[in-house]
Each structure stands twice: as C-alpha cells, then as structure tokens.
Amino acid sequence: MTEMIGGNALAYAGAALAAFLAGSGSAIGIRYAASTASGVLTEDPEKFGLLFVLVVLPGTQGLYGFFSAFLVMLKLNLFGGEVLSLTTSQGWQVLFSCLPIGIAGLVSGIHQGKVCSAGIQMTAKRPEMAFKAAVVYAVMVETYALLGLVVTLFLLFFGIKL
C-alpha cells in the first residue's frame, strides 16, 4: 500500500513541477516584456495594441504546463470516482514525463520574454515591424516550448501504461 501512495505522490510532484516550472518561466518572461512595454507606453500610449501581443506571448508556456498537469490529474482519475493507485515505478514515469514541458517552459518562457522585450524596443521606433519581425522572432522561441509539450504528451499517453 505504501508503494502505491509513493507512486501517486511522485505523479503529483510531476504534475506540480510541470505547472510550477513552466508557469515560473512565463511569469519571468512576462516581467521582461511588460517592463519594457510600460516604458514605451509612457512615451506613446497609442502603441498599446501592438505591444500587448508581445507582452502576452511568454505566458503561453505557463498554459502548457498547466495543461500537462491537468492531463496527469485526468489520467489518474483525480476528478472522477476512484483515484488510480500507481506503483513507485509508474509514479517516476509520470514525474519524468512532466519534465520536458516543465524545463522547456521555464527556459523558453524566460528567453521569449527577452526576445519580446527586444521586439517591443524595435516596435517603439519602427511600429511597422511589430508583426513582421518581433512576433515572428518570439514565435521561434515558442517552438521549443511546444516541442516540450509534445514530448510530455507522447510520454504520458503512449509511454506509460497504467
């Protein structure tokens, strides 16, 4: 019985890490972008619409982490009737399955915030470049968070038999 409790604890830790790490990356990334946007908006409030997308983009990593954690909870039947009891081995599998989005979300969220901050600075001087370059560059960083999410999803749905 203790082995199964330990397995569930490991799975919950994996879900928490996915949400916490990716969410932390998003929060830090948004801070970079929002700080720069606030400076630009003090000079030119009309650019709010252009800058909003660049401020919000680093927040997607947190959503990916939350989504992954939610899927773990669904897989364990946490919201339904009887919660599945996992062995320690299965718990480790779930935990490690959550790490790709957790780590990729943390790192890409921070770096996407920096890219968005630079894009905001560019938009301040060349507004026509906001979507031509700034958003495109930011989306390139996003790709790696998406890859982390896809790996997590594949591992959760095809790599673990519960």
C-alpha positions, 0 to 999 in steps of 0.5 A, a space after each residue: 500500500 505504501 508503494 502505491 501512495 509513493 507512486 501517486 505522490 511522485 505523479 503529483 510532484 510531476 504534475 506540480 513541477 510541470 505547472 510550477 516550472 513552466 508557469 515560473 518561466 512565463 511569469 519571468 518572461 512576462 516581467 521582461 516584456 511588460 517592463 519594457 512595454 510600460 516604458 514605451 507606453 509612457 512615451 506613446 500610449 497609442 502603441 498599446 495594441 501592438 505591444 500587448 501581443 508581445 507582452 502576452 506571448 511568454 505566458 503561453 508556456 505557463 498554459 502548457 504546463 498547466 495543461 500537462 498537469 491537468 492531463 496527469 490529474 485526468 489520467 489518474 482519475 483525480 476528478 472522477 470516482 476512484 483515484 488510480 493507485 500507481 506503483 513507485 515505478 509508474 509514479 517516476 514515469 509520470 514525474 519524468 514525463 512532466 519534465 520536458 514541458 516543465 524545463 522547456 517552459 521555464 527556459 523558453 518562457 524566460 528567453 521569449 520574454 527577452 526576445 519580446 522585450 527586444 521586439 517591443 524596443 524595435 516596435 517603439 521606433 519602427 511600429 511597422 515591424 511589430 508583426 513582421 519581425 518581433 512576433 515572428 522572432 518570439 514565435 521561434 522561441 515558442 517552438 521549443 516550448 511546444 516541442 516540450 509539450 509534445 514530448 510530455 504528451 507522447 510520454 504520458 499517453 503512449 509511454 506509460 501504461 497504467 
